[in-house]
Every structure is written in C-alpha cells, then in structure tokens.
Amino acid sequence: MPIFLERPRELKRVVLKISGECIRHERGFVVDYQSVTKIATEIFKAKDNTHCQIAVVTGGFIDSALLENAGVSRQSADEVGIISTISASVLLASALARIAGNEKVRIASSPGIRGIAEEYNSHKTSHHLSSRRVVIIAGGTGNPRSSTDYAAVLRAFELSAEMVLKGTLVRGIMDKDPRSHDDPNLIDRLSYKEFLGNDYPLMDPPAVSEAMKENMPIRIFDIFKPGNLLEIIRNQNQDIGSLICS
C-alpha cells in the first residue's frame, strides 16, 4: 500500500510586519526605494503563488529614538515616527501597484488621511483581504509610545490572522550577538517566555507579551532572501527564520 505524506498546510491569512530598518537608507532619515521594491516583489510572489491573504504593517524609516537623543520630546518623536510609517506605506503601495495593479492594493491608516489612506477598520480591511487585495496598514496603533510590532500583533488578532511574520535584515534570532561573535547559531524555535526572559532583539517585548496572551505565533525571518516569504506561507517551512510560540 503506498504511503502518502501529508503536505504542509498553506497559511490562509497572515500579518507581515516590515521592520523599519529594512527600508531605511544608510544615509539616515531617508527611504531606500530599491529595498522597498525588493520587498514588494517578495510580497507579490507570495500572493501570486498561494491563496494566502496578506496584510502588511510597515515600520517607520525614521528612528524615534534618534530624534529623542537629539533633544526631541518623546511625544513628538513618536508622532514623527507614526507619520514616517504612512510615508513608507505609500511608497510600498506604489511599488506593489506597479507590479500587481492599483486595484490589488489598499492602504489603511490610523488615523486615516483623506485622498491617501482610508481609516483603518478591521471589517473593511478583512473584506479587502477576502477580495485578494494586499492591505498595507500604516500609522501603527495611531498612538505614541506604542511600537509597530505591537500594532502588528493587535491587527493580527483583529483580522483573525494565523501568524505574524516579521520581515527583517537578518536570518532570525541568534544565540550570540553576531556583531561581537564569529560563531552565532540560529535559534529556530523558542517559547514566548524564553524570548522575554533572555532580552533577545528583533521583536518588541510588549508585542511578544501580547501575542502570548492569545497564542499568536511570530516568525522572524530575512525578507530579502528571494522566496523566503513564499516558502513560509506555502509550506510553513520550519528551516526559515525563528519561530516564537507556546
């Protein structure tokens, strides 16, 4: 009798968080549009080759911590950061529209901006996703002192996503700081508590704490390696990145 191996289940709906570092130009407070275009290509590849519905939460290309260090108040720095996520979302939407067409992309923002981005509403966003549109969610939660990682987890709950995917510049969470060690190893899986207890980078701790409350898995991976996003969505490839879960 032949043995049929069960194929890994394709993810149905995800929230993809794009780290602000991925789109920040090396010169500082400027967007690297070449990187934005590469990310758009990976998103389209995943959407076009699966049935998965993809919502994207963008980080900002302006680091509010740097503004604070320069003397800007925390409130103002966070507000500038929120605005930068909206700018980044417009550029990502533009890059996606060039590939997939304007009808396939929507921008939703907290707060909404007339003529640029509709106000975020979970029911309307869910409808767009069900209609096979990519929805780029800008503005974080719309509140200062709240990270875009935290916003991504909240949106995942509201949209009934199966997983938060955090696209970064690196392979995932390493057991040693690669900046000071020559032999770091990728940690392919760890619990929420292990992450929170070891002060690992790449994900905002309050966001991980929030994910733990409702058991929302988070996978951190290199968004720029061609095919990574597609493989995670299509096959839930366990060899890509680091999975934070229960």
N, C-alpha and C positions, 0 to 999 in steps of 0.2 A: 504494500500500500504506500503510495507516495506521501511524503511529509511536506505540508505546505506551511512555510514560515509566515507568520503574521507580519504584514508591512507596518512600520511605524505610522501612527495616525497623524495626519496633517493637522496643524493648528488651524482653527476656524476664525479666530479674531484675536489680534494682539495690539498692544500699545508699544510702539517703538519710540524710545527716548533717545534723542541725538544729543550727545554731550556737546556743550558749548565749545570745548577745546577742538572738536572735530572741524568746526567751521571758522575758527578764529585764525586770522592771518598772523604769521610770525612777527609782523611789524606792530602788532598790538590791537587797538580797538578798531579793527577792520575785518570785514568778512572775506574769507578766501573762497571766491566763487568757483574756482576749479574743484575744491573739495566738496562744495555744495552739489555741483554737477555729478561728481562721482557717487555721492550718497543717493541722489535722485535716480541714477542708473540702477543702483542696487535695489532700491525700493520698487522700481518699475519691474525689474527682473523677477522679484519675488511675487509681485502682484500678478504679473502676466503668466506665470508658470504654476500658479496654485489658485485655490478658491478662497484663500485667506483674506479676511478684511483687515486693513491696516490703518490704524490711527497713529499719527506721529506727533510727539510732543518735542518741541525744539528747546534746546538750551540757548542761552544768550552768548553773543560773541564779545560782550563787554563783561569783564570780571568785576563784580561789585566790590569784592574785597580790595582790589587795587585802587578803586575810587576812594574807599574808606581810608586806605593808607595815605592817600594824597590829601586827606582832610575833608572829604565829602561826608556828610552825615549818613548814618546807616539807612535812614528812611529814603533819602534822595538817591543814594547809591542803588538801593533795591528797586526803586522806581525806574531808574535808567536801565537797570538790568531787565526789567519787565518789557520796556519799550524795545530793547535790543532783541528780545525773543520774537517780537512781532515783525521786526525788520528781517530777521533770519527766516521767518516763516514765509514772508512774501517772496524772498529770493528762492527758497526751496520749492515753493509752489510754481514759480516761474520756470525753474529748471524741469520740474515734473511735467508741466503743461507742454513744454517744448517736445517732450518725448511721447506723452500719452494723450495730449489734447486738453484744452481748458475744461471740457465737460467732466473730466475724470478726476479733478482736483478741487477741493474746497478748503478754505481757511476759516477756522472758528477761533474766537479770541475772548479772553476775559481780561478787560472789557472788550466789547465789540467796537469796531471802527467803521463808520458808515462809508461805503464805497470800497473798502479794502477787505474787511473781515467781518463775517456775521458774528453776532454774540453767541458764545458757546452755550449750547443747550444739549443735554445728553440725549434726549429723544430725537431731536433733529439730526444730531451727529450720527446716532445709531441708524437712522433712516438712510443717510448718505452712505454709510458703510455697507448697508444691505444692498444699496444700489451700485455697488462695486466702485465707489469713489474712494480715493485716498483723502482723508481729512487731516489737515495739519492744524494742531491745536496750539495756539500761541498764548503768551501772557501768563504762563504758569497757572497759579490759582487766582491770579488777579490781586493778590495781597502781598505786601512786603514781608520780609522775614520768613518766607516760605520758598523752598527750593523748587526748581523744575523737576527734580527727581520725585519729590513729594507729590507734585502735581500729576506726574505720570502714573503713580500708584493710585491716586484718587480717581483719575479718569479711567483707569483700568477697571476699578470697582464699578463705577457708574455705567460703563459701556459693556459690562459683563464679558470682559476680555479674559482669555485663558492664561495670559502670561505678559509680563513686562519684559521687553528686550531692550537692553541698554547698549547702544552702539558707541564705541569708544575708539581711541587710537591704539589700544593695546589688546593683547590676546585675551586678557581676563585678569583675575586676581592671582597674584603670585605669592609664594610662601616667603619670599625675601624681596626687599626693595631692589629692583633691577638697577637703580641709579648708583647703588653702593656695593652690589654683589654681582659676581660674574656667573653664578650658577643658580639663578632663581628657577623654580619649578611652578608650573601652572596648577592651581587648585581647581579641579574640575567640578567639585561639588562640596558645598558646606551648608550648615543649617543657619537659620536666621540668628540664633543665639551665638553661634561660632563667629559669624561676621561681626555682630555687635560687640562681642567680648574681646576681639583682637584688633580693633581700631584699623580695619582694612580700608584702603582708599576706594575710589571709583563709584561709590554709591553713598548718598546722604543717609546717615544713620536713622534720622526720624522717618525717612521714606521706608527703610527696611523694617523698622518697628511697626509702621502702619501696615505693610504687606504681611507681616507675621500675624496680625490680628485676624486676617481673613484668609491666610494661607495662599497668598498670591505669589507664585514663583517669579523669580527675576533671573534672567540670563544676561550676563555681561560678556561682550564679545567685540572683536575687531570688525567694525563696519566697513572698513576699506578693503578687506581681503575679498576679492571677487567670489561671489557665490555663497558666502557665509550666511547672509540673511536668508537666502532661498533655502539652503540646507537645513537651517534651524526650523524654519516654518514647514517645509515639506516632509522632513524626516525626523524632526526633533533630535538632530544629530548631537549625541552626548559628547562627542570629541571636540566640539567647538565651544570655546569660552568657559565661563564659570557659572554654575547654577546655584542660586541661593534659594533654599526651600526648607520645608519642615523636616 
